[in-house]
Amino acid sequence: MNFSEIRCPWGDTLKTCAITVCDREGIVLYQNNRSVEVNGDVCGRSMLPCHSERSRQIIDRLINNGENNAYTIQKRDLRKLIYQTPWHDDSGCVAGLVEFSLEIPAEMPHYVRE
């Protein structure tokens, strides 16, 4: 699957969710409009220089082990949920990562459903 050839019109309408897709080497293959607004247009370039050594180790672990990573951050008054998950090629092998960065309210309900 070649993300650089994929058009995602619905993804570009998301005003509070940045979507960034990279391959196994950290080369950015796709960004929606919000990702470009937040991170600049880095399609075709490595995202690794933008990250600390600790973050690069996490990225490496997620790709090599097919793991997910989720956490929240706050920048100024804006809170975000960061969710990173592997995407897979046609043979089922991890081909890279997708990062969703969703703006969330400071307080939000939590429901337990069974």
N, C-alpha and C positions, 0 to 999 in steps of 0.2 A: 504494500500500500504506500503510495507516494502522497503525503499530506500536502506537499507544496502545490499539487495540482487540484486539490480539493477546494471547492468554494463552499462556504458555509454561511449563506445569507442570514439564517436565523441566529447564528452565533454572533454576527456583527450587530444585531439589534439589542444584545444584552448590555445594559448600561452599568450594571453593578457586578458583573462577573467577567474576570479576565481569564481567557483560555489560552494556554501555551502548550505546544506539543514539540518534543525533541526526540531525536533518535538515540541510539545507545551511546554515541560519542558526545552527546550534549549539543548537537547542532540543531538549532531551532528550525522546525519544518513548517509550523503554522502558528499564527497568532490571530485572535479575533481583534476587532477594533479597540476594545477596552484594554487588551494586553499591550497593544502598540502605544496607546495613550499613557499607560502606567510605566512600561519598560522601554519605550522607544522601539523602533522597527529593527529587530535583531534577527529576522528571518535569514537563514543561510549562514548564520554565524554561531559560534559556540557561546552557550550561556555560562559556561564554567568560570571564565574570568570575572564574572559579575558576582560570584559567590565566594564565601570564606572557605578555608580548608575544611572546617567542620561540615559545612553544607555540601561540599564536593564529596566528602566521605559518605554522607547520607545518600546523596544521589547515586553514587556508585553501588551502595548496598541495595537500594530500591531496585535498580536495574538488574544487578546480578542475582538477587534473590526473589525478584518478582513481588516485592512487598509494597504495601500502601503506607503513606505517611500523612497524618492529619494533625493540625494544630491551629491555634488562633494567634493573631498578632494585633497590635494597636499602633498606628502611626498617626500622631496628633490626635484628632478626635474620631478617627475612622478605625473601626474594628473590622477584621477580616478573618474568615475561615479559609485556611489553605489546605487543599486536598490534592495530594500527588499520588498517582496510580499508574502502573505500567499499562502500555497498550501492546498488543500482540500482532505478529505478522500472520499470514495465511497458514503457516505451519504450526502456529500456537506458541512460537518462541517470543520472549520479550523483545520488542523492537525499539522501545524507548519509554518515555514518560509523558503523561498529560498532567498539567497543573491547572486546577481550578482555584481561582482566588475570588471568593465571594464576600462582598461587603455585608456585614451583619449588624443589627442593632445592638446597643450596649446591653440591653436587657431583652431576653427573649424567652418565651415559654418553652418548657420541656415536657413532653408527654410520654408516658409509658403505655404502650399498647400491646395487648397479648392476643 
